[in-house]
Amino acid sequence: MKTFSKDGILISDNKVASFNAAGYDLWEQTIKYVFELPQGGYAEIAYDLSVWNRNYGNGNGSIYVNDRPKSFSPVGYTSTVDSSNQSGIENQQQDDGYSIYPSYQWFYYSDASKQYIQLSDLSTFDQPVKNVPNYHRDNLADQKNKELWAVVEVGKQTVTLPNSDYIAVATQVVRAATDSNGDIVLGIPFDMRAISTPNNETLLYTVAYYSKEVSKSSKDTDFPAGSLNGKHTIYVRS
């Protein structure tokens, strides 16, 4: 297992395990190995299986990626495993930062038209947008090439302020990253895009960015203090 920096410099070179035995119907115990990559880094994994005297043998394994999309899409380090084909980002690279994305603050990807669609960042409870956001984009000029934390929360509301009945439904703390321009594109976790509204509730999607590790659950009323540029909220009634 070799890990490299984004510039191709070798960071670590570890032999994870070896197994040698003679006999019939032998099985190696399952191995779990956790490794970390820096922003833009990559890993090389070598696996060798040799069977004596041309006998039959097989092996298999899986790589589970934490804090990054399953498809290694260019949306920072979001903790999204989006196996659908509607994310619009499969097989794309981050060679040019976030330049493949539009400059909209809130937007979604239309699989029908194969393009990104803007959502109004001026939405209100009385004038919500009609589509759930897939992405939030921002610029943090003083946070260029930084790994960040982001709190993403979706809640339901049926009554407007000042007597709001807002209830948080799902909250996640995910990783994110800015490019050399300070731009950041955060993918809304896939399971947070499919919140049911049987009573025609209005959904509120809120995002806040942090330079330090934070925590928040749906039971916490307030977002953690110290966000980089406040909370960003969009109202949705689909």
C-alpha positions in Angstrom: 0.0 0.0 0.0 1.6 3.2 -1.2 0.2 6.7 -0.7 1.4 9.8 -2.5 0.9 13.5 -2.3 -0.8 15.4 -5.1 2.7 16.1 -6.5 3.6 12.4 -6.6 5.8 12.4 -3.6 5.8 9.0 -1.7 4.3 9.5 1.8 4.1 5.9 3.0 4.9 2.4 1.7 3.5 -0.3 3.9 3.2 -4.1 3.6 -0.2 -4.7 5.0 -0.1 -8.4 5.4 1.3 -11.7 4.1 -0.1 -15.2 4.3 1.7 -18.5 3.5 0.3 -22.0 4.1 0.1 -25.5 2.6 -3.0 -27.6 2.7 -6.5 -27.9 1.4 -9.3 -25.4 1.7 -7.2 -22.7 3.4 -8.6 -19.2 4.0 -6.9 -16.1 5.2 -8.6 -14.1 7.8 -10.3 -10.9 6.6 -7.9 -7.9 6.8 -9.0 -4.3 7.5 -6.5 -1.6 6.7 -7.3 2.1 7.1 -5.3 4.7 5.3 -5.6 8.5 4.9 -4.8 10.6 1.8 -4.0 14.3 1.7 -6.0 16.6 -0.5 -5.3 15.6 -4.1 -3.3 12.6 -3.1 -3.6 9.1 -4.5 -2.9 5.5 -3.5 -1.4 2.4 -5.2 -2.5 -1.0 -4.0 -0.7 -4.2 -4.9 -2.2 -7.6 -4.4 -0.5 -10.8 -5.3 -2.0 -14.3 -5.1 0.2 -17.4 -6.0 -1.0 -21.0 -5.8 1.5 -23.9 -5.8 1.5 -26.6 -8.5 -1.2 -24.9 -10.6 -3.9 -25.6 -8.1 -7.0 -23.5 -7.9 -7.1 -20.3 -5.7 -9.0 -17.1 -5.6 -9.1 -13.9 -3.7 -11.2 -10.8 -3.5 -11.5 -7.5 -1.6 -13.2 -4.2 -1.4 -12.2 -0.6 -0.9 -14.6 1.5 1.2 -13.9 5.2 0.9 -14.8 7.5 3.8 -15.3 11.3 3.4 -15.2 11.1 -0.3 -17.8 10.1 -3.0 -17.8 6.5 -4.1 -17.1 7.6 -7.6 -14.2 10.0 -6.5 -16.1 12.9 -8.1 -14.6 16.4 -8.0 -16.9 17.7 -5.2 -14.3 18.1 -2.5 -14.4 15.5 0.2 -18.1 15.2 0.7 -19.2 12.1 2.6 -21.6 11.1 -0.1 -22.0 7.6 -1.6 -24.1 8.4 -4.5 -24.5 5.3 -6.7 -27.2 6.8 -8.8 -26.5 8.0 -12.3 -28.1 11.3 -11.7 -25.3 13.2 -10.0 -23.9 14.4 -13.3 -20.3 14.0 -12.2 -19.3 10.5 -13.1 -15.9 10.0 -14.8 -15.0 13.7 -14.4 -11.6 14.9 -13.1 -10.8 17.9 -10.9 -7.9 19.1 -13.0 -9.4 22.5 -13.3 -10.8 22.9 -9.8 -14.5 23.5 -9.9 -14.6 25.0 -13.4 -16.8 22.3 -14.7 -19.6 23.6 -12.5 -21.7 26.7 -13.1 -21.3 29.8 -10.9 -24.8 29.3 -9.3 -25.0 29.3 -5.5 -27.6 26.6 -5.4 -28.3 24.2 -8.3 -29.2 20.7 -9.3 -28.4 18.4 -12.2 -31.1 17.4 -14.7 -30.6 13.9 -16.0 -33.2 14.6 -18.7 -31.5 17.7 -20.1 -27.9 16.7 -19.1 -27.2 20.1 -17.6 -27.1 22.0 -14.3 -30.1 24.0 -13.4 -29.9 27.1 -11.2 -32.1 27.5 -8.1 -32.9 30.9 -6.8 -30.8 31.9 -3.8 -33.5 34.5 -2.9 -36.0 31.8 -2.0 -38.2 32.3 1.0 -40.8 30.3 2.9 -43.5 32.0 0.9 -41.6 31.7 -2.4 -39.7 28.4 -2.3 -38.0 26.8 -5.2 -39.5 23.7 -6.8 -36.5 21.4 -7.0 -34.2 19.9 -4.3 -30.7 21.2 -4.5 -27.9 18.8 -5.5 -25.1 21.3 -4.9 -24.1 24.5 -3.0 -21.3 26.7 -4.3 -19.4 29.4 -2.6 -16.2 31.4 -2.6 -14.0 31.7 0.4 -11.2 34.0 -0.7 -9.2 33.6 2.5 -9.4 29.8 2.4 -7.6 28.8 -0.8 -6.6 25.2 -1.2 -7.9 24.3 2.3 -9.6 21.2 3.6 -12.8 22.3 5.5 -15.7 20.9 7.4 -19.3 21.6 6.4 -22.5 21.1 8.3 -25.5 20.2 6.1 -29.0 20.0 7.5 -32.4 19.6 6.1 -35.5 20.4 8.1 -39.3 20.6 7.6 -41.5 23.6 8.3 -45.2 24.3 7.9 -45.6 27.6 9.6 -43.5 30.7 8.9 -41.7 32.9 11.4 -42.1 34.2 14.1 -44.0 31.1 15.2 -41.9 28.6 13.2 -42.4 24.9 13.7 -39.1 24.0 12.1 -37.9 20.4 12.8 -34.5 19.2 11.7 -34.9 15.9 9.8 -31.3 15.0 8.9 -27.9 16.5 9.8 -24.5 15.6 8.5 -21.0 16.9 9.0 -19.0 16.3 5.8 -15.6 17.2 4.5 -15.1 19.8 1.8 -12.2 21.5 0.0 -11.5 24.8 -1.7 -9.5 25.1 -4.9 -6.7 27.6 -5.7 -9.3 30.3 -6.2 -11.1 29.7 -2.9 -14.1 28.2 -4.7 -15.9 25.3 -3.1 -18.7 23.1 -4.5 -20.5 21.0 -1.9 -22.6 18.0 -3.0 -25.7 17.6 -0.9 -25.6 14.0 0.5 -27.8 11.8 -1.6 -30.1 10.5 1.2 -30.8 14.1 2.1 -32.2 14.8 -1.3 -35.2 12.5 -0.9 -37.0 13.7 2.3 -40.7 13.0 2.0 -43.2 15.8 2.7 -46.6 14.0 3.1 -48.2 17.2 4.5 -46.8 19.5 1.9 -44.1 20.8 4.3 -41.5 23.3 3.1 -38.0 21.9 3.2 -35.1 24.0 4.4 -31.6 23.0 3.3 -28.9 24.8 5.3 -25.1 24.7 4.8 -22.3 26.2 6.9 -18.5 25.9 6.4 -15.9 25.6 9.1 -12.1 25.6 9.2 -12.0 23.3 12.2 -13.7 20.0 13.0 -17.2 20.5 14.4 -20.1 18.3 15.3 -23.8 18.7 15.1 -26.8 16.4 15.3 -30.4 16.9 14.4 -31.2 17.3 18.1 -28.9 20.4 18.4 -30.9 23.5 17.9 -28.1 25.8 16.9 -25.3 25.4 14.4 -21.8 25.4 15.8 -20.3 28.8 16.4 -17.4 30.0 14.3 -18.6 29.3 10.7 -16.5 31.0 8.0 -19.3 33.0 6.4 -22.6 32.2 8.2 -25.4 29.8 7.3 -26.8 29.5 3.8 -30.4 28.4 3.5 -32.7 27.6 0.6 -36.4 26.9 0.8 -37.9 24.0 -1.2 -41.5 22.9 -1.8 -41.6 20.2 -4.5 
